[in-house]
Amino acid sequence: MPLSVAAAGYYTSPLFITLFGALATRSPITPRHWLAVAIGFAGVLLIIKPTASGLSAYALLPLMAAMLYAVAMLMTGTRCRGEHPLMLSAVLNVAFILAGGLAFALPPAATGTPAPFTAAWKALDSADWRTIAVLATAILIGSIGAAYAYQNGPPAVIGTFDFTYVGFSALWGWLIFHRASRRALVARDRADRRRGPAGHHASRAGPAPPRT
């Protein structure tokens, strides 16, 4: 299933939050709120451009994820309003660990099965541990903030801001990967200049062919 189709399915969560919130709390949803949700979802579709060719039974999985996310956020605002956001965040991340651990119970894929999203196991260096620490801090801040927001704000309004995830992911992707690639190019050019014209020509030409 293409990633764009999965993302389009998952980003129906604000629609479910608005619908389930109206049913659970019996609070009316104004046309302005529905318009904001519709505009946000249309913007997501405009960015990721899902195609009908990617639709399959697997497309139900992100829809189920969106529905469960909506239920979790509504329970946060209705049943867990008195809980500390830090505790809710801790339970959420423990649940992620347990659910991810269940994947190890699945039978392994056949040898040679293509899986472009996986990589070989390797030893972690200091840079990897720093990256893990930064990511862990980011998800902790995000989950605590989401819990606090859904505890204190209208679910239909808070859920609409979930659409900003797409814009921020594009922004961070450009800042991290685009600038990192530019820094790598600058570093290579500086190294070539230190080696002189011969080294610059060799790096541009690529490695020499093997001798026969």
Backbone torsions as a table, in degrees:
resi	resn	phi	psi	omega
1	MET	NA	128.4	-179.9
2	PRO	-61.9	148.8	-179.4
3	LEU	-62.2	-34.9	-178.5
4	SER	-64.1	-37.4	178.7
5	VAL	-68.4	-42.0	178.2
6	ALA	-62.3	-42.3	179.6
7	ALA	-65.0	-40.5	178.8
8	ALA	-63.1	-38.9	177.7
9	GLY	-66.6	-41.9	-177.5
10	TYR	-68.7	-34.2	-176.8
11	TYR	-82.1	15.2	165.1
12	THR	-81.8	-2.1	-177.3
13	SER	-56.7	-41.5	177.0
14	PRO	-61.6	-31.1	176.0
15	LEU	-64.4	-45.2	179.2
16	PHE	-67.5	-37.2	178.2
17	ILE	-62.0	-43.8	179.3
18	THR	-65.2	-44.5	-178.5
19	LEU	-67.9	-51.1	-179.0
20	PHE	-64.8	-34.9	178.7
21	GLY	-64.3	-39.8	178.1
22	ALA	-66.1	-36.4	-179.9
23	LEU	-74.9	-39.4	-174.7
24	ALA	-76.9	-43.1	-176.2
25	THR	-96.2	-5.8	-179.2
26	ARG	55.6	30.6	178.2
27	SER	-99.2	135.6	-178.8
28	PRO	-69.5	142.9	176.1
29	ILE	-104.3	121.7	-176.8
30	THR	-73.4	154.5	175.9
31	PRO	-57.2	-28.8	178.7
32	ARG	-64.8	-38.7	177.5
33	HIS	-66.5	-44.2	178.1
34	TRP	-62.4	-37.9	178.6
35	LEU	-64.5	-40.7	178.7
36	ALA	-63.7	-41.2	178.3
37	VAL	-64.9	-43.7	-179.3
38	ALA	-64.0	-41.9	178.9
39	ILE	-64.6	-41.9	178.4
40	GLY	-62.4	-44.2	179.7
41	PHE	-67.0	-38.0	176.7
42	ALA	-63.6	-37.7	176.9
43	GLY	-64.3	-38.8	176.7
44	VAL	-62.5	-46.5	178.9
45	LEU	-61.9	-35.5	179.4
46	LEU	-66.5	-34.2	-177.8
47	ILE	-78.5	-48.5	-172.9
48	ILE	-88.0	-20.8	174.7
49	LYS	50.1	64.2	176.3
50	PRO	-69.8	151.2	-179.5
51	THR	-115.2	151.0	179.7
52	ALA	-65.8	-23.0	-179.4
53	SER	-67.0	-19.9	-179.0
54	GLY	-89.6	-1.0	-179.1
55	LEU	-73.8	138.3	177.4
56	SER	-161.5	-176.7	178.2
57	ALA	-63.4	-26.4	178.9
58	TYR	-66.6	-18.5	178.9
59	ALA	-66.3	-16.5	177.0
60	LEU	-70.7	-24.5	-178.1
61	LEU	-63.6	-50.8	176.7
62	PRO	-65.0	-29.0	175.5
63	LEU	-66.1	-41.6	176.3
64	MET	-63.7	-39.8	177.7
65	ALA	-61.9	-40.5	179.0
66	ALA	-64.9	-40.7	179.3
67	MET	-66.0	-43.4	179.8
68	LEU	-66.6	-37.1	176.5
69	TYR	-62.8	-41.7	179.0
70	ALA	-62.6	-43.0	178.6
71	VAL	-62.9	-42.2	-179.6
72	ALA	-62.9	-42.3	-179.0
73	MET	-69.4	-35.8	177.4
74	LEU	-68.6	-38.2	176.3
75	MET	-65.0	-33.2	176.9
76	THR	-62.1	-39.9	-177.8
77	GLY	-83.3	-20.7	-176.2
78	THR	-107.6	-42.5	-175.2
79	ARG	-101.3	-21.4	-174.5
80	CYS	-118.0	26.9	-176.7
81	ARG	-64.5	-30.3	-178.5
82	GLY	-89.3	-3.4	-179.7
83	GLU	-80.8	153.8	178.2
84	HIS	-74.7	133.7	-179.6
85	PRO	-56.8	-33.5	179.3
86	LEU	-64.2	-38.9	178.1
87	MET	-67.2	-41.1	177.4
88	LEU	-62.4	-41.0	178.3
89	SER	-64.4	-40.8	-180.0
90	ALA	-64.1	-44.1	179.2
91	VAL	-64.1	-39.6	178.8
92	LEU	-60.2	-46.9	-177.6
93	ASN	-71.6	-32.0	173.5
94	VAL	-65.0	-39.7	176.8
95	ALA	-63.2	-37.8	175.8
96	PHE	-60.2	-43.6	-178.8
97	ILE	-64.1	-43.9	-179.4
98	LEU	-66.3	-42.8	179.3
99	ALA	-65.5	-39.6	176.7
100	GLY	-66.7	-33.6	178.0
101	GLY	-65.8	-27.4	177.9
102	LEU	-64.4	-22.8	179.7
103	ALA	-64.2	-26.0	178.8
104	PHE	-70.0	-16.5	177.9
105	ALA	-81.1	-12.7	179.4
106	LEU	-73.3	149.3	178.0
107	PRO	-65.5	142.6	-179.5
108	PRO	-67.6	154.5	178.2
109	ALA	-72.6	158.6	179.5
110	ALA	-64.0	150.0	-180.0
111	THR	-61.1	131.1	179.2
112	GLY	90.6	1.3	178.8
113	THR	-67.7	125.3	-178.3
114	PRO	-67.4	132.7	177.6
115	ALA	-144.7	83.1	-173.9
116	PRO	-66.7	-14.5	-178.5
117	PHE	-91.2	1.8	179.0
118	THR	-109.8	167.0	179.1
119	ALA	-144.7	163.0	-179.8
120	ALA	-70.4	150.6	176.8
121	TRP	-67.1	142.0	178.2
122	LYS	-149.5	161.4	177.9
123	ALA	-72.4	140.0	-179.2
124	LEU	-85.7	131.5	175.3
125	ASP	-98.9	-175.4	-176.5
126	SER	-63.3	-35.7	178.9
127	ALA	-65.2	-39.1	178.2
128	ASP	-64.0	-42.3	179.5
129	TRP	-66.1	-35.7	176.4
130	ARG	-65.4	-41.2	178.1
131	THR	-62.2	-43.2	178.4
132	ILE	-61.6	-41.5	179.9
133	ALA	-63.9	-41.6	179.1
134	VAL	-65.0	-44.6	180.0
135	LEU	-65.2	-40.2	178.4
136	ALA	-63.2	-40.8	178.2
137	THR	-65.0	-40.0	-179.4
138	ALA	-64.4	-46.1	-178.9
139	ILE	-68.6	-31.1	177.9
140	LEU	-66.9	-45.9	178.4
141	ILE	-63.2	-42.7	-178.9
142	GLY	-64.8	-43.3	-178.2
143	SER	-70.0	-37.9	176.8
144	ILE	-65.8	-43.0	179.1
145	GLY	-63.9	-40.3	178.6
146	ALA	-65.0	-42.8	178.7
147	ALA	-61.3	-44.4	-179.8
148	TYR	-64.6	-39.8	-178.6
149	ALA	-65.4	-46.3	-178.4
150	TYR	-72.3	-21.1	174.8
151	GLN	-73.3	-28.7	-169.7
152	ASN	-118.7	-6.0	-177.2
153	GLY	-125.0	164.6	176.8
154	PRO	-64.5	129.0	-177.5
155	PRO	-57.7	-38.3	-178.0
156	ALA	-64.2	-35.6	180.0
157	VAL	-76.4	-46.0	-179.6
158	ILE	-63.7	-40.9	-178.7
159	GLY	-62.1	-31.2	179.5
160	THR	-62.5	-32.1	-179.3
161	PHE	-72.1	-10.9	175.4
162	ASP	-62.7	-25.4	179.3
163	PHE	-63.9	-24.4	-179.6
164	THR	-66.4	-12.4	177.8
165	TYR	-56.8	-40.0	-178.3
166	VAL	-64.2	-45.2	179.9
167	GLY	-64.7	-42.4	179.7
168	PHE	-69.0	-34.5	177.7
169	SER	-65.0	-38.9	176.4
170	ALA	-66.2	-40.9	-179.9
171	LEU	-64.4	-49.5	-179.5
172	TRP	-66.1	-35.6	177.3
173	GLY	-61.7	-40.8	179.0
174	TRP	-69.1	-44.2	-177.7
175	LEU	-64.4	-39.9	-175.1
176	ILE	-81.5	-55.0	-172.1
177	PHE	-80.7	-39.7	-179.0
178	HIS	-67.3	-46.1	-179.9
179	ARG	-68.8	-34.7	178.1
180	ALA	-64.5	-40.8	179.0
181	SER	-67.6	-35.8	177.6
182	ARG	-66.7	-40.0	177.9
183	ARG	-63.9	-37.1	178.7
184	ALA	-65.1	-40.0	178.8
185	LEU	-66.6	-41.5	179.0
186	VAL	-63.3	-42.5	179.5
187	ALA	-63.6	-39.1	179.3
188	ARG	-67.0	-40.8	179.0
189	ASP	-64.5	-38.2	178.0
190	ARG	-65.3	-40.2	178.3
191	ALA	-65.1	-37.3	178.6
192	ASP	-65.0	-38.6	-179.4
193	ARG	-67.0	-34.5	177.8
194	ARG	-66.9	-35.1	-179.5
195	ARG	-77.6	-18.3	179.2
196	GLY	95.5	-177.1	-177.2
197	PRO	-58.0	-37.3	-178.0
198	ALA	-64.9	-44.3	179.5
199	GLY	-67.3	-37.8	178.6
200	HIS	-62.8	-42.3	-180.0
201	HIS	-67.1	-37.3	-178.3
202	ALA	-67.7	-39.5	-179.4
203	SER	-70.1	-32.0	178.6
204	ARG	-74.4	-34.8	-176.7
205	ALA	-78.6	-21.9	-179.4
206	GLY	92.6	179.3	-178.2
207	PRO	-67.5	149.8	-179.8
208	ALA	-71.5	148.1	179.3
209	PRO	-66.7	149.7	-179.6
210	PRO	-66.6	148.4	178.2
211	ARG	-76.1	146.5	178.0
212	THR	-114.0	NA	NA
